[in-house]
């Protein structure tokens, strides 16, 4: 699950990607994009490939564009309302719609990291509502609250998430692929984005079937820290 992520333009690579994606468009990176915490329906930079035959990843050669986060649900499901912001990787190959996007609409979503919410105990006991026959109370349940967590790349300042992009006549739209959480994230949430290392990034965006290896591989670990609202 990924419902919000962070895009800090103070990071050189993310700032360059923003300007590269905006080049030649009517999207003004200085006035149309404030960065920071990214919410569904926002227009953001995504990476879609690179120029030429080289498999070397450099910012000067990659293709990037501005895309809107969220595929219209009315186009993909009977429920109709809202946006599909995440696509489950165990389902995308079986879906007649998403399998087509796998062939021609793979993208990578750059970020400083992403947010998730978990449940933690406050440390305060709830009032006892029952007593046993001897007048003793058992272990008191704790009050709980939602805690926001920030997940980032432990080996890099930029985190890439695998995505699927659909190009419409007016603009493109994308969703982020998620899978079962690995040990680095499962204590907070049972789902996490399909994170891409630099090598996986090339395989994911390359022509051919290398993306299948990425789709089925173990998701790389992330770093986790509590975050405030």
ABEGO torsion letter per residue (X at the ends): XBABBBBBAABAAAAAAAAAAABGBABBAAAABAEEBBBBGBBBBBBAEBBEABABBBAAABBBBBBBBEBBAAAABAAGBEBBABBBAAAAAABAAAAAAAAAABBBBBBAEBBBBBBBBAGBBBBBABBBAAGBBBBBBBBBBBBBBBBBBAABABBBBBBBBBBBAABBBBBBBBBBBBAAAAAABABBBBBBBAAAAAAAABBEAAAAAAAABBBBBBBBBBBBX
